[in-house]
Amino acid sequence: GENVEQHPSTLSVQEGDSAVIKCTYSDSASNYFPWYKQELGKRPQLIIDIRSNVGEKKDQRIAVTLNKTAKHFSLHITETQPEDSAVYFCAATPISSGSARQLTFGSGTQLTVLP
Amino acid sequence: SQTIHQWPATLVQPVGSPLSLECTVEGTSNPNLYWYRQAAGRGLQLLFYSVGIGQISSEVPQNLSASRPQDRQFILSSKKLLLSDSGFYLCAWGRWEGAHGYTFGSGTRLTVV
């Protein structure tokens, strides 16, 4: 099955700086890569996603890049703000799972933005 | 629009007591449904998933069970809780047409004492 590794596990940045979180996946059949943000005590919420036919996607201050050859994808947050502090999860899913499709999650990154 | 409801929000139960957590989805039919647990720390552990009524797949052997009595209802149960069952339980539904991934419920914080 799919295996997703995520680094770093913790990341502290100064407000206004950029943050980058990286993930690698093992199954070359994976074609969908979402990123979730989970604030303390709340549910994970989708913030951005990318499909395997796209190399980069942006939404305001966040962007995701995908390198299919190397099987890794990254989340980039620019001009970080204190409200960006949260745990971020990457995930991947292969097309081969059919109706039982499920996401495989990375282990999470605790991002702290220091004021 | 689709919504997912999960309850209760918090629960404190003694060791050995039963458990029933409920999750319902509105605005969609035949969703894929999932139960996840977050123990101390950050990881999301998949417990069960279901692709249809009465169809349950278990990912991790434990003293929990799941049932799907109706198309949009997913229940997590235990006959006797253990201390190690404490955690944050999340229900999710998946929509794969157009690759929209998961939408999570608001979660249940379970403390077994």
HADDOCK unambig.tbl for C-alpha pairs under 7 A between the chains (distance, minus, plus):
assign (segid A and resid 32 and name CA) (segid B and resid 99 and name CA) 6.64 0.50 0.50
assign (segid A and resid 42 and name CA) (segid B and resid 106 and name CA) 6.54 0.50 0.50
assign (segid A and resid 43 and name CA) (segid B and resid 104 and name CA) 6.27 0.50 0.50
assign (segid A and resid 43 and name CA) (segid B and resid 105 and name CA) 6.64 0.50 0.50
assign (segid A and resid 43 and name CA) (segid B and resid 106 and name CA) 5.25 0.50 0.50
assign (segid A and resid 43 and name CA) (segid B and resid 107 and name CA) 6.29 0.50 0.50
assign (segid A and resid 44 and name CA) (segid B and resid 104 and name CA) 6.57 0.50 0.50
assign (segid A and resid 99 and name CA) (segid B and resid 51 and name CA) 6.70 0.50 0.50
assign (segid A and resid 100 and name CA) (segid B and resid 51 and name CA) 6.19 0.50 0.50
assign (segid A and resid 105 and name CA) (segid B and resid 44 and name CA) 6.92 0.50 0.50
assign (segid A and resid 107 and name CA) (segid B and resid 42 and name CA) 6.78 0.50 0.50
assign (segid A and resid 107 and name CA) (segid B and resid 43 and name CA) 5.11 0.50 0.50
assign (segid A and resid 108 and name CA) (segid B and resid 42 and name CA) 6.14 0.50 0.50
assign (segid A and resid 108 and name CA) (segid B and resid 43 and name CA) 6.47 0.50 0.50
